C-alpha cells in the first residue's frame, strides 16, 4: 500500500482483507488492513482500538487515511460476540 497510515507488522491482526468504501453515488473495492490493538501507554489500557485502512492506490474518491474506533472492553466483547454469531450463521448456511 502506498502512503501507508497504519503500521503493518507481523502482529497486525489481518492484512489484505477485501473491503468496500461507499459514498454518496459511488462504491469502490480495495484491499485493506484490519487491526485490533490497545493503545501504547503506561499503566493499564482502558480501551480497545479497531483500525481499518484501505489501499488508497485502488481508490479514486478517498485520500490515504485510516479509520480508528475506540471501544470499551464491554463494547469489544459485545462486538466479538456478534462476530461469532454471524460467523456461525454463515457457516450453517454453507453446510
C-alpha positions as CSV (number, residue, x, y, z in Angstrom):
1,X,0.0,0.0,0.0
2,X,1.4,3.4,-1.0
3,X,1.3,6.2,1.6
4,X,0.6,3.8,4.4
5,X,-1.0,5.3,7.5
6,X,-1.2,2.2,9.8
7,X,2.0,0.4,10.8
8,X,1.7,-3.2,9.4
9,X,3.9,-5.7,11.2
10,X,3.9,-9.5,11.8
11,X,1.5,-8.6,14.7
12,X,-1.2,-6.9,12.6
13,X,-4.5,-8.7,13.0
14,X,-5.5,-9.0,9.3
15,X,-3.7,-7.6,6.4
16,X,-5.1,-7.7,2.8
17,X,-8.7,-8.1,3.7
18,X,-11.3,-7.3,1.0
19,X,-13.0,-4.0,1.8
20,X,-15.5,-1.6,0.3
21,X,-15.6,2.2,0.5
22,X,-19.0,3.8,0.0
23,X,-20.1,7.4,-0.5
24,X,-23.0,9.3,-2.0
25,X,-23.3,7.9,-5.5
26,X,-20.1,5.8,-5.5
27,X,-18.7,2.5,-4.3
28,X,-15.1,1.3,-4.6
29,X,-13.5,-2.0,-3.7
30,X,-9.9,-2.3,-2.4
31,X,-7.8,-4.5,-0.2
32,X,-7.1,-3.2,3.3
33,X,-5.6,-3.8,6.7
34,X,-7.9,-4.5,9.7
35,X,-6.2,-4.4,13.1
36,X,-7.2,-4.7,16.7
37,X,-4.9,-3.3,19.4
38,X,-4.7,-1.4,22.7
39,X,-3.0,2.0,22.9
40,X,0.6,2.0,23.9
41,X,0.7,3.8,27.2
42,X,1.9,3.4,30.7
43,X,-0.5,1.7,33.0
44,X,-3.4,-0.5,32.1
45,X,-5.2,0.4,28.8
46,X,-8.9,1.2,29.2
47,X,-9.9,0.9,25.5
48,X,-9.6,-1.5,22.5
49,X,-8.8,0.1,19.1
50,X,-10.3,-1.3,15.9
51,X,-8.5,0.2,12.9
52,X,-9.1,-0.1,9.1
53,X,-7.0,1.3,6.3
54,X,-7.8,0.7,2.6
55,X,-5.2,0.7,-0.1
56,X,-5.6,4.2,-1.5
57,X,-3.8,3.3,-4.8
58,X,-7.0,1.3,-5.6
59,X,-9.4,4.2,-4.6
60,X,-10.4,7.2,-6.7
61,X,-12.5,9.0,-4.2
62,X,-10.5,8.7,-0.9
63,X,-7.1,10.1,0.0
64,X,-4.7,8.0,2.2
65,X,-6.3,7.7,5.6
66,X,-7.2,5.2,8.3
67,X,-10.3,4.9,10.5
68,X,-10.0,4.1,14.2
69,X,-12.8,3.2,16.5
70,X,-12.3,3.2,20.3
71,X,-14.2,0.5,22.2
72,X,-14.6,-0.1,25.9
73,X,-13.8,-3.6,27.0
74,X,-17.5,-4.3,27.2
75,X,-18.1,-3.0,23.7
76,X,-15.2,-5.1,22.4
77,X,-16.7,-8.2,24.0
78,X,-20.2,-7.4,22.5
79,X,-18.6,-7.0,19.1
80,X,-16.7,-10.2,19.4
81,X,-20.0,-12.0,20.3
82,X,-21.8,-10.5,17.3
83,X,-18.9,-11.6,15.0
84,X,-19.1,-15.1,16.5
85,X,-22.9,-15.2,16.0
86,X,-22.7,-14.0,12.4
87,X,-19.8,-16.3,11.6
88,X,-21.8,-19.3,12.9
89,X,-24.8,-18.2,10.8
90,X,-22.7,-18.1,7.7
91,X,-21.1,-21.5,8.5
92,X,-24.5,-23.0,8.9
93,X,-25.7,-21.6,5.6
94,X,-22.7,-23.1,3.8
95,X,-23.3,-26.6,5.2
